[in-house]
């Protein structure tokens, strides 16, 4: 390879090397950021499902309480009912894939049936029919609660599985990014070695040219003294 070709190669490597390194690094960071964003979104979905599951259980607890304290805990039950409805509305906005919607539809149907029967029970309580209230709470209302709680539990389990899958994907992307950066680092090291070798070749060729262009040392002439 000629000196000119080596110089051109060195210039190309000097320009393209950092560009490739930066491009790979930025691409890896962007992909990793996307994965971490997915992890955060899945964590938020899981939290929404768990909040809904807790709210459903809390609702049933306060219903049982007011059934046994002659209605004293009814305000807490009403507040819990509002919380469940609010959580369900938030879940409908946040959880939109078909599996999530199916579980939310089950939960909504269960909640409607639960609240409809609760109206019957509360009417009986106000009329003093406490035995009827307990029959409702310990019979059909438990069945409605179990259906509602089952949908909430299935939704929470689904979100937990999806969160685990997303977390594994993020870990895999992190490993891939690390491998890419190591490969780029090794490439940069090779590039530096090539540049040093090219610089050495260029310097050696320049020294050889200088030596070739230097004038030869002058030699003396004439006859020795006494022989003229």
C-alpha positions as CSV (number, residue, x, y, z in Angstrom):
1,X,0.0,0.0,0.0
2,X,1.3,3.4,-0.9
3,X,1.9,6.2,1.6
4,X,-1.0,8.1,0.2
5,X,-3.4,5.2,0.5
6,X,-2.3,4.6,4.1
7,X,-2.9,8.3,4.9
8,X,-6.4,8.2,3.3
9,X,-7.2,5.0,5.2
10,X,-6.0,6.6,8.5
11,X,-8.2,9.6,7.8
12,X,-11.3,7.5,7.0
13,X,-10.8,5.4,10.2
14,X,-10.3,8.5,12.2
15,X,-13.5,10.0,11.0
16,X,-15.7,6.9,10.8
17,X,-14.5,5.2,13.9
18,X,-15.9,7.7,16.5
19,X,-19.1,8.0,14.4
20,X,-19.7,4.3,14.6
21,X,-18.8,4.1,18.3
22,X,-21.2,7.0,19.1
23,X,-24.0,5.5,16.9
24,X,-23.8,2.1,18.6
25,X,-23.7,3.6,22.0
26,X,-26.7,5.9,21.4
27,X,-28.6,3.0,19.8
28,X,-28.0,0.8,22.8
29,X,-29.0,3.5,25.2
30,X,-32.2,4.2,23.3
31,X,-33.2,0.6,23.1
32,X,-32.5,0.2,26.8
33,X,-34.5,3.3,27.7
34,X,-37.4,1.9,25.7
35,X,-37.3,-1.4,27.6
36,X,-37.1,0.4,31.0
37,X,-40.0,2.5,29.9
38,X,-42.0,-0.7,29.2
39,X,-41.0,-2.0,32.6
40,X,-42.3,1.1,34.3
41,X,-45.6,1.0,32.3
42,X,-46.1,-2.7,33.2
43,X,-45.4,-1.9,36.9
44,X,-48.0,0.8,36.8
45,X,-50.6,-1.6,35.2
46,X,-49.8,-4.2,37.9
47,X,-50.3,-1.6,40.6
48,X,-53.6,-0.6,39.1
49,X,-54.8,-4.2,39.1
50,X,-53.6,-4.8,42.7
51,X,-55.3,-1.6,43.9
52,X,-58.6,-2.8,42.3
53,X,-58.2,-6.2,44.0
54,X,-57.7,-4.6,47.3
55,X,-60.6,-2.2,46.8
56,X,-62.9,-5.1,46.0
57,X,-61.9,-7.0,49.2
58,X,-62.3,-3.8,51.3
59,X,-65.8,-3.3,49.9
60,X,-66.8,-6.8,51.0
61,X,-65.3,-6.3,54.4
62,X,-67.2,-3.1,55.1
63,X,-70.4,-4.7,53.9
64,X,-70.0,-7.6,56.3
65,X,-69.2,-5.0,59.1
66,X,-72.4,-3.0,58.6
67,X,-74.4,-6.1,58.4
68,X,-73.3,-7.1,61.9
69,X,-73.2,-3.7,63.6
70,X,-76.7,-2.8,62.6
71,X,-75.7,-0.3,59.8
72,X,-73.1,1.7,61.9
73,X,-70.4,0.9,59.3
74,X,-72.6,1.8,56.3
75,X,-70.8,5.2,55.6
76,X,-67.5,3.3,55.3
77,X,-69.1,0.9,53.0
78,X,-70.4,3.8,50.8
79,X,-66.9,5.3,50.7
80,X,-65.4,1.9,49.8
81,X,-68.0,1.6,47.0
82,X,-67.0,4.9,45.6
83,X,-63.3,3.9,45.7
84,X,-64.0,0.6,43.9
85,X,-66.0,2.5,41.2
86,X,-63.2,5.0,40.8
87,X,-60.5,2.3,40.6
88,X,-62.5,0.4,38.0
89,X,-62.9,3.6,35.9
90,X,-59.1,4.2,36.2
91,X,-58.4,0.6,35.2
92,X,-60.6,0.8,32.1
93,X,-58.5,3.8,31.0
94,X,-55.2,2.2,31.7
95,X,-55.8,-1.5,30.9
96,X,-56.8,-1.8,27.3
97,X,-55.6,-5.1,25.8
98,X,-58.2,-7.8,25.1
99,X,-57.2,-10.0,28.1
100,X,-57.4,-7.0,30.5
101,X,-60.8,-5.9,29.1
102,X,-62.2,-9.3,29.4
103,X,-61.3,-9.5,33.1
104,X,-62.6,-5.9,33.7
105,X,-65.9,-6.8,32.1
106,X,-66.2,-9.8,34.4
107,X,-65.4,-7.7,37.4
108,X,-67.8,-5.0,36.3
109,X,-70.6,-7.5,35.9
110,X,-69.8,-9.0,39.3
111,X,-69.8,-5.6,41.0
112,X,-73.1,-4.6,39.5
113,X,-74.7,-7.8,40.8
114,X,-73.0,-7.4,44.2
115,X,-74.3,-3.8,44.6
116,X,-77.8,-4.7,43.4
117,X,-78.1,-7.4,46.0
118,X,-76.6,-5.1,48.6
119,X,-79.5,-2.6,48.0
120,X,-81.9,-5.5,48.8
121,X,-79.9,-6.4,52.0
122,X,-79.7,-2.8,53.2
123,X,-83.4,-2.3,52.7
124,X,-84.1,-5.4,54.8
125,X,-81.7,-4.1,57.5
126,X,-83.5,-0.8,57.7
127,X,-86.7,-2.7,58.2
128,X,-85.2,-4.6,61.1
129,X,-84.9,-7.9,59.2
130,X,-81.4,-8.7,60.3
131,X,-81.8,-12.4,59.8
132,X,-82.6,-11.8,56.1
133,X,-79.6,-9.6,55.8
134,X,-77.3,-12.3,57.1
135,X,-78.9,-14.8,54.8
136,X,-78.1,-12.6,51.9
137,X,-74.6,-11.8,53.0
138,X,-73.7,-15.4,53.8
139,X,-75.4,-16.8,50.7
140,X,-75.8,-15.2,47.3
141,X,-73.8,-12.2,48.1
142,X,-70.7,-14.3,48.8
143,X,-71.1,-15.9,45.4
144,X,-71.2,-12.5,43.8
145,X,-68.2,-11.4,45.8
146,X,-66.2,-14.5,44.8
147,X,-67.0,-13.9,41.1
148,X,-65.9,-10.2,41.5
149,X,-62.8,-11.1,43.5
150,X,-61.9,-13.9,41.1
151,X,-61.9,-11.5,38.2
152,X,-59.7,-9.0,40.1
153,X,-57.3,-11.8,41.1
154,X,-57.1,-13.1,37.6
155,X,-56.4,-9.5,36.3
156,X,-53.7,-9.1,39.0
157,X,-52.1,-12.4,38.1
158,X,-52.1,-11.5,34.4
159,X,-50.4,-8.2,35.1
160,X,-47.8,-9.9,37.3
161,X,-47.0,-12.3,34.4
162,X,-46.7,-9.6,31.9
163,X,-44.5,-7.5,34.2
164,X,-42.2,-10.5,34.6
165,X,-42.0,-11.0,30.8
166,X,-41.2,-7.3,30.4
167,X,-38.6,-7.4,33.1
168,X,-36.9,-10.4,31.4
169,X,-36.9,-8.5,28.1
170,X,-35.3,-5.5,29.8
171,X,-32.6,-7.7,31.3
172,X,-31.9,-9.3,28.0
173,X,-31.7,-5.9,26.3
174,X,-29.3,-4.8,29.0
175,X,-27.0,-7.8,28.4
176,X,-27.2,-7.2,24.6
177,X,-26.3,-3.5,25.1
178,X,-23.3,-4.5,27.2
179,X,-22.1,-6.9,24.6
180,X,-22.5,-4.3,21.9
181,X,-20.5,-1.7,23.9
182,X,-17.8,-4.3,24.6
183,X,-17.6,-5.1,20.9
184,X,-17.4,-1.4,20.1
185,X,-14.7,-0.9,22.7
186,X,-12.6,-3.8,21.2
187,X,-13.2,-2.3,17.7
188,X,-11.9,1.1,19.0
189,X,-8.8,-0.6,20.4
190,X,-8.1,-2.3,17.1
191,X,-8.7,1.0,15.3
192,X,-6.1,2.7,17.6
193,X,-3.6,0.0,16.9
194,X,-4.2,0.3,13.1
195,X,-3.8,4.1,13.4
196,X,-0.5,3.7,15.3
197,X,0.8,1.2,12.8
198,X,-0.1,3.5,9.9
199,X,1.5,6.4,11.6
200,X,4.7,4.3,12.2
201,X,4.7,3.3,8.5
202,X,4.2,6.9,7.4
203,X,7.0,8.1,9.6
204,X,9.4,5.4,8.5
205,X,8.7,6.1,4.8
206,X,9.2,9.8,5.4
207,X,12.6,9.1,7.1
208,X,13.6,6.8,4.2
209,X,12.7,9.6,1.7
210,X,14.7,12.1,3.6
211,X,17.7,9.8,3.7
212,X,17.4,9.2,-0.1
213,X,17.2,12.9,-0.8
214,X,20.2,13.9,1.4
215,X,23.4,14.9,-0.7
216,X,26.3,12.5,-0.6
217,X,29.3,13.7,1.5
218,X,32.0,15.6,-0.6
219,X,35.4,13.8,-1.2
220,X,38.8,15.6,-1.4
221,X,41.0,16.0,-4.7
222,X,44.5,17.1,-5.8
223,X,48.1,15.7,-5.4
224,X,49.8,15.2,-2.1
225,X,52.4,17.7,-1.1
226,X,55.9,17.0,-2.3
227,X,54.8,15.2,-5.5
228,X,54.1,18.3,-7.6
